[in-house]
Amino acid sequence: MNPSRHVSVPLFIVALMIGCGAQERSEVSPFHHYLTEAHARGQFNGVALVYDSGRVVYEGAFGIGSTDPVDSLTIDRIFRLGSVTKQFTAMAILQLQEAEALRYDQNLRHFIPELPYEGITIRHLLNHTSGVPDFFWPMMEQWKPELKEDDPDRFIQGNKDVIRFLVDKELPVVFAPGERWEYSNTGYNLLATIVERASGMSYPEYMRERVFGPAGMKHTSVYRYIVGPDPAMPDRVFGFRNAWNGQERISTDVHFMNPTYGEGGIYSTVHDLLRWDHALNNGQLVRQATLHEAFEPTILTDGDTIPYGFGWMLGTTPTGKQRVSHSGGWAGFSTYIYRAIDEDRCLVVLTNNSSSYLPQISDGLVDILYGKAPGIPPLAIGEVMGKAVADSGGTYAVARYDQLKATDPKAYRFWEQDLNVLGYALLEAGRTEDAAAILELNAREYPASANVYDSYGDALLAKGDTAGAILNFTKAHELNSAFWMAREKAETLRGKKVR
């Protein structure tokens, strides 16, 4: 599809026409100006499509799709969707409910009796109110931890392993079903198993025959993950990140939990996601009355409401109309779909460079769509400090942080997470003293966060400061009892038996 109409807004950004894969066109739209500037600042590597009232008004591709070999992105490349997958899993449940193969208020154990969790319904799973425990971090810690994540012997086989892990480790619920809202990958992973057991088809097969096929999504699949290039999917994009020093690109595409699905696992293109938008609008997959249930807010036991439906975040557009959206992120990919249902507008943005800027970039594109001037996101302080560490070490980088925060705070994004990521990257690189300096700074800047003390404890332990590590692990658990692994580390270092 080619752009045939441009939104008229003031051209507030001077275009830096250094395409790096951006599609050329006779006229330059404000969307192109914006993404070109973001790409030049290192904040955007991906593809974007904007649809408005029956027309694609912009599509563009910037950056690279792979690090080995390096290649330029084009608009039709296939990206991992991450949690944007959840709306497809929810659609399968909608279809099965419409076909009377299941009910939203049916008990989880009707389909997965081996799980010990009582009182949890399919609706709880859809709404993220089930209280089922998160499988990700426990599996990261306990699934063959002696092996590296890219070791083929460590890779899980799929969703059956998740269920077996939950059962074997006897992981308890986090809260009573319906009591509160907490985003849950486990819940949507279990929903995929329910789809299989209710339909008698594998989840990939069901999606292909009942969802992707009818919607005309010929380039979308639940991908059977293969490390490296795959002749069956030659247009697949690979995830990567920039090294802590900003000088190298590192592949992030391999992860031993890649074979799970339901919470993630779908690959697609911007044009197929536009076909998905059209299929939803046109009632091709379920009746509109059924679909509208997916856009109803969650109601908690105490009557409070949460703006999340079945696989969709709920909200309003800048003009007050209904909007549904969802983001995703996994193994270097960050993705976003925005649908203004009553205005026939859709925005799709797919990136593969571990972007933390996607929410702000997406907001900027939405602003342009509604005739507003967007803002370029501030630079992540972790990127600036990584280069400072490479040049002059951790002590200098901390001083640089304090200087920038005092003199130019709006130009930079001072996030706890950015410092934490940098600290662990330095630990991995063997720069223990520099890592400790960065993570100590993080504890100073965010004293109410349990995570900063757990991370600083890891750095001190790497330095050989056992007493300091115990102090920080203990502090992390005192601030947040959910940091049970920090408590275990402290007790192990003390030589005590953990109960």
HULINSUL-V136318 format. One line per field, one symbol per residue. phi: phi as a letter, one per 30 degrees, with the letter a starting at -180 (. if undefined). A space follows every 10 residues. Layout:
BEGIN
phi->???
END
This chain:
BEGIN
phi->.cdbacdcbe ddcddcdcfh jdddadccdd ddeddddddd dicbblbbbb bbhjbdcaaa bbjccacbdd bddbdcdccd chddeedddd dededddddi dabecddedd cbdddddcic cededddibd idddcddede dcdhddcddc dedceddldd dddddedddh ddddadeida cbebdeeddd ddddedddci bdeedddddc bddedicdcb addddbdieb edbdcdccda bddedicbcb dbdcadcedd ajdajccabd dddddeeddd dcidcbdddd ddddccddcd edjdcbdbcc ibdcabdeci ddbbaacaaa hjcbbabbbc ddchbbbbbb bbchdcceed ddddddedec icddcddddd dddddedddd dbjddddddd edddddcbdd dbcccedddd ddeddddddi cddddddddd eddddbdccd dddddddddd dddjddddde eddddddddb dddddddddd ddddicddc
END
